[in-house]
Amino acid sequence: MVRVQEIPLTDIRRPLIRQTDPVKVENLMKSIQEIGQQEPIDILEVEGKYYGFSGCHRYEACQKLGKETVLCRIRKAPASVLKMHLA
């Protein structure tokens, strides 16, 4: 089951380091300021904790804008799925 909701940025763990394109982040910041976040980032919820593996540009743009929350598409998953993402 998937749900969409705002999640505090501080509650999202990002276990994999990703390189972001500063120009893309800047463009997303402008877009989010003008029209809001249009596309949620994908989040795994494992044992009540949130993990983000994609949407790094949107996450960083919201963070740099000083947003407290980010729109997320949340999918509950067992720990075995999390392990596959970390492998």
C-alpha positions as CSV (number, residue, x, y, z in Angstrom):
1,M,0.0,0.0,0.0
2,V,1.3,3.4,-0.9
3,R,0.3,6.7,0.7
4,V,1.3,10.3,-0.1
5,Q,2.0,12.8,2.7
6,E,4.4,15.4,4.0
7,I,7.2,14.1,6.1
8,P,9.7,16.2,8.2
9,L,13.0,16.4,6.4
10,T,14.8,15.5,9.6
11,D,12.9,12.2,9.8
12,I,14.2,10.9,6.5
13,R,17.4,8.8,6.5
14,R,19.4,9.0,3.3
15,P,21.9,6.1,3.7
16,L,23.5,6.4,0.3
17,I,25.5,9.4,-0.7
18,R,24.4,10.9,-4.0
19,Q,26.0,13.6,-6.1
20,T,23.6,16.3,-7.0
21,D,23.7,18.8,-9.9
22,P,23.7,22.3,-8.4
23,V,22.0,23.8,-11.4
24,K,19.2,21.2,-11.2
25,V,18.8,21.9,-7.5
26,E,18.6,25.6,-8.1
27,N,16.0,25.2,-10.9
28,L,13.9,23.0,-8.6
29,M,14.2,25.6,-5.8
30,K,12.8,28.2,-8.2
31,S,10.0,25.9,-9.3
32,I,9.1,24.8,-5.7
33,Q,8.9,28.5,-4.7
34,E,6.7,29.4,-7.7
35,I,4.3,26.4,-7.9
36,G,5.2,24.1,-5.0
37,Q,6.5,20.6,-5.1
38,Q,4.7,18.8,-7.8
39,E,6.2,15.3,-7.6
40,P,6.7,13.4,-4.3
41,I,9.9,11.7,-3.5
42,D,9.8,7.9,-3.0
43,I,10.3,6.7,0.6
44,L,10.5,3.3,2.2
45,E,9.0,3.0,5.6
46,V,10.7,0.2,7.5
47,E,9.8,-0.5,11.1
48,G,8.5,3.0,11.5
49,K,11.6,4.7,10.0
50,Y,11.8,6.5,6.7
51,Y,14.5,5.9,4.1
52,G,15.1,7.8,0.9
53,F,17.0,6.5,-2.0
54,S,15.7,8.7,-4.8
55,G,14.5,12.3,-5.2
56,C,17.9,13.6,-3.9
57,H,17.5,16.9,-6.0
58,R,14.0,17.6,-4.7
59,Y,15.1,16.7,-1.1
60,E,18.1,19.1,-1.3
61,A,16.0,21.8,-2.9
62,C,13.4,21.7,-0.1
63,Q,16.3,21.6,2.4
64,K,18.0,24.7,1.0
65,L,14.6,26.5,0.9
66,G,14.3,26.0,4.6
67,K,11.3,23.7,4.3
68,E,10.5,21.6,7.3
69,T,8.7,18.9,5.3
70,V,8.8,17.3,1.9
71,L,6.0,15.6,0.0
72,C,6.6,11.9,-0.1
73,R,5.2,8.7,-1.7
74,I,5.6,6.2,1.2
75,R,5.7,2.5,0.7
76,K,5.9,0.2,3.7
77,A,8.5,-2.5,3.4
78,P,10.2,-5.2,5.4
79,A,13.8,-5.0,6.5
80,S,14.7,-7.5,3.7
81,V,13.8,-4.9,1.1
82,L,15.9,-2.2,2.9
83,K,18.8,-4.6,2.8
84,M,18.5,-5.0,-0.9
85,H,18.6,-1.2,-1.4
86,L,21.8,-1.1,0.7
87,A,23.6,-4.0,-1.1
